[in-house]
Amino acid sequence: MEPAIAVRGVVFDLDGLLVDSEPLQIAAWQAFLAGHGKRLDEGLLNELFGLRLRDSARLVIERLGLSLTLEQVLAERDAIFLDSLAGQLRAMPGARELVTELAERGVPLGLATSGHRHYVERALVEIGLASAFSVVVTAEDVERGKPAPDCYRLAVDRLGLPPEACLALEDAPLGVRAARAAGLRCLAIPNEHTRSLPGLEEADAILPSLCEVLPWLEAQGWMGDIRPE
């Protein structure tokens, strides 16, 4: 049996993985739609996890028959969401500890998120990880959002690492699919909103929390000594 290739870089998702933002995201959609006499049902909600806001808005317009332009939906829904953030964002259990431990081991860290840059920068400040990532890829940086592999391809390229030497950490099936399509290994750490969604099994493993990531990697022999090239 060949030895495992050591993980030389880790690329994180943001929403639902590092930051507990899903309840605020859902509430913002519900408040926006209520103002237009519509409601986000569970089936449609499940399709939104992992999508960029622009792609989510297109889907909502199509499915619910909204007589609004894409730009109107983006502006109205985003205003509600951003107004709800102050003091409400929390890091997911084990998030800061995992990021800190990986950084101390010299592992290059990236972020590949469907969030737009203004929100992402604010969220990272709120959870105390503003300077944790050497590479941050947001919705504006790629032509196609998840499940397309673009964000992960760009993240590993900016890290200067081959995809097969990198690990993605994701909470939703669309993100898992994006990471795998980009050639990264992937661990799924779903939250209460995503753990029942189909597609998580495409990851190399499904773990209950970020606290389990390092022990799992070490048990698999995926964590080697990280040294500069």
matplotlib code that plots the C-alpha trace (Angstrom):
import matplotlib.pyplot as plt

x = [0.0, 1.4, 1.9, -0.7, 0.3, 0.7, -1.7, 0.4, -2.5, -6.0, -8.8, -11.9, -15.4, -16.9, -20.7, -21.9, -18.4, -16.4, -19.2, -22.7, -24.4, -27.0, -29.8, -29.2, -29.0, -32.3, -34.0, -32.9, -34.4, -37.7, -38.0, -37.3, -39.8, -42.4, -42.3, -43.3, -45.9, -43.8, -42.2, -39.1, -40.1, -37.7, -37.1, -36.0, -34.0, -32.0, -31.0, -29.6, -26.9, -23.5, -24.7, -23.5, -26.1, -26.4, -27.1, -29.5, -31.4, -31.7, -33.1, -35.5, -36.8, -37.3, -39.0, -41.2, -42.0, -40.9, -41.6, -38.3, -35.0, -31.9, -30.3, -33.4, -33.4, -29.7, -29.9, -33.0, -32.1, -28.4, -29.5, -31.7, -28.9, -26.1, -28.3, -28.7, -25.0, -23.8, -23.0, -24.8, -22.1, -20.4, -17.6, -18.5, -17.2, -13.5, -13.1, -10.6, -8.7, -8.3, -7.2, -4.7, -3.3, -2.8, -1.2, 1.2, 2.1, 3.0, 0.1, -0.8, -4.5, -7.0, -10.7, -13.0, -16.4, -19.7, -20.0, -19.3, -16.1, -17.8, -19.6, -16.7, -14.3, -16.9, -17.6, -13.9, -13.5, -16.6, -15.2, -11.6, -10.0, -9.5, -5.8, -5.9, -5.9, -3.1, -5.6, -9.3, -11.4, -14.9, -17.9, -16.6, -13.3, -14.8, -17.1, -18.9, -19.9, -20.1, -20.7, -18.3, -14.7, -13.5, -13.1, -11.1, -8.9, -8.2, -7.5, -4.9, -3.3, -2.9, -1.5, 1.0, 0.1, -1.1, -4.8, -3.9, -1.8, -4.6, -7.6, -11.0, -13.2, -16.9, -20.3, -22.6, -22.9, -22.4, -19.1, -18.0, -18.7, -16.8, -13.7, -13.7, -14.1, -11.1, -9.0, -8.8, -9.4, -12.4, -13.8, -17.5, -18.4, -22.1, -24.2, -27.8, -29.2, -27.0, -26.3, -29.3, -28.6, -27.6, -24.1, -22.0, -20.9, -18.8, -16.3, -13.5, -15.1, -18.0, -17.0, -19.2, -17.3, -14.1, -12.7, -12.4, -10.4, -6.8, -7.2, -8.8, -6.0, -3.3, -5.0, -5.0, -1.3, -2.3, -0.5, 3.2, 5.9, 5.1, 8.2, 8.7, 9.5]
y = [0.0, 3.4, 6.0, 8.7, 12.1, 14.6, 17.5, 20.6, 23.1, 23.4, 25.3, 26.1, 27.0, 29.8, 29.7, 26.8, 25.5, 28.3, 30.6, 29.8, 32.1, 29.7, 30.8, 34.5, 33.6, 31.7, 34.5, 37.1, 35.1, 34.6, 38.2, 39.4, 36.9, 37.7, 41.3, 40.1, 37.6, 34.5, 31.9, 29.8, 26.1, 23.4, 21.9, 25.2, 26.1, 22.9, 23.8, 27.1, 25.8, 26.4, 28.7, 32.2, 34.9, 35.7, 32.1, 31.7, 34.8, 33.5, 30.2, 32.0, 34.3, 31.3, 29.0, 31.5, 33.6, 36.9, 40.0, 41.5, 41.9, 40.0, 43.2, 44.2, 40.8, 41.0, 44.5, 43.9, 40.5, 41.6, 44.7, 42.6, 40.1, 42.6, 44.6, 41.4, 40.6, 42.9, 40.8, 37.8, 35.8, 33.1, 30.8, 27.1, 24.8, 24.1, 26.6, 29.0, 26.1, 24.2, 27.2, 28.2, 24.7, 24.3, 27.7, 26.8, 23.7, 25.8, 24.6, 27.2, 28.1, 29.3, 30.2, 29.4, 30.8, 31.6, 34.8, 38.2, 40.0, 42.7, 40.1, 37.7, 40.4, 41.4, 37.8, 36.9, 40.0, 39.0, 35.5, 36.6, 35.1, 38.3, 37.6, 33.8, 33.0, 33.8, 33.3, 34.3, 33.5, 35.0, 35.0, 38.0, 36.2, 33.4, 33.2, 30.2, 29.5, 26.1, 23.3, 24.4, 23.8, 27.4, 28.7, 25.7, 25.8, 29.4, 29.0, 26.2, 28.1, 31.1, 28.9, 27.6, 24.0, 21.1, 20.2, 16.6, 18.0, 20.1, 19.3, 21.1, 21.4, 21.7, 21.6, 21.2, 18.8, 21.6, 22.5, 18.9, 18.5, 21.6, 20.5, 17.0, 18.4, 20.6, 17.6, 18.2, 15.7, 16.8, 16.3, 17.1, 18.6, 19.2, 21.4, 20.9, 22.3, 20.3, 16.9, 15.2, 16.4, 13.9, 14.3, 14.6, 11.0, 12.1, 13.5, 11.3, 11.3, 12.9, 14.2, 15.4, 18.6, 20.6, 19.2, 15.8, 17.0, 16.9, 13.5, 12.0, 13.4, 12.1, 8.7, 8.5, 9.5, 12.6, 15.1, 15.2, 17.8, 21.0, 22.7, 25.6, 24.6]
z = [0.0, -1.0, 1.7, 1.9, 0.3, 3.1, 3.2, 2.4, 2.3, 3.7, 2.1, 4.2, 3.3, 5.4, 6.0, 8.0, 8.5, 10.2, 11.0, 12.2, 9.7, 8.3, 10.7, 9.7, 6.0, 6.2, 8.3, 5.7, 2.9, 4.8, 5.7, 2.2, 0.6, 3.2, 2.0, -1.4, -0.3, -0.8, 1.4, 1.2, 1.6, 2.8, -0.6, -2.2, 1.0, 0.7, -2.9, -1.7, 0.7, -0.8, -3.7, -4.2, -3.4, -7.1, -8.0, -5.1, -6.2, -9.8, -8.4, -6.1, -8.8, -11.1, -8.6, -6.9, -10.0, -8.4, -10.6, -9.6, -11.3, -10.2, -9.0, -6.9, -5.2, -4.5, -3.0, -0.9, 0.5, 1.1, 3.0, 5.4, 5.9, 6.5, 9.0, 11.0, 11.5, 14.2, 17.3, 15.9, 14.1, 16.1, 15.2, 14.8, 17.6, 17.1, 14.2, 15.8, 17.5, 14.2, 12.2, 14.9, 15.2, 11.4, 11.2, 14.0, 12.1, 9.1, 6.9, 4.3, 4.7, 2.1, 2.1, -0.8, -0.1, -2.0, 0.1, -1.4, -0.2, 1.9, 3.9, 4.1, 5.5, 8.1, 9.1, 9.5, 11.8, 13.8, 14.5, 15.1, 12.0, 10.0, 9.2, 9.3, 5.6, 3.1, 0.3, 0.2, -2.8, -2.8, -5.1, -7.1, -7.9, -10.1, -13.1, -11.8, -8.2, -6.4, -7.4, -10.2, -9.1, -10.0, -6.5, -5.3, -8.4, -7.9, -4.2, -4.6, -7.6, -5.3, -2.6, -5.1, -4.4, -6.5, -5.8, -4.8, -1.9, -0.6, 1.6, 1.5, 4.5, 3.6, 5.2, 2.2, -0.8, -3.4, -1.8, -1.5, -5.2, -6.1, -4.1, -5.5, -9.1, -8.5, -7.5, -3.7, -1.0, 1.1, 4.5, 5.2, 8.5, 8.1, 10.4, 11.6, 8.3, 5.9, 7.6, 6.0, 2.5, -0.2, -1.6, 1.5, 1.0, -1.9, 0.6, 1.9, 5.3, 7.2, 10.6, 13.4, 14.1, 13.3, 16.6, 14.9, 11.8, 13.1, 14.9, 11.7, 9.5, 11.8, 12.0, 8.2, 8.0, 6.0, 8.2, 7.5, 8.3, 6.5, 5.2, 2.8, -0.8]

ax = plt.figure().add_subplot(projection="3d")
ax.plot(x, y, z, "-o")
ax.set_aspect("equal")
plt.show()
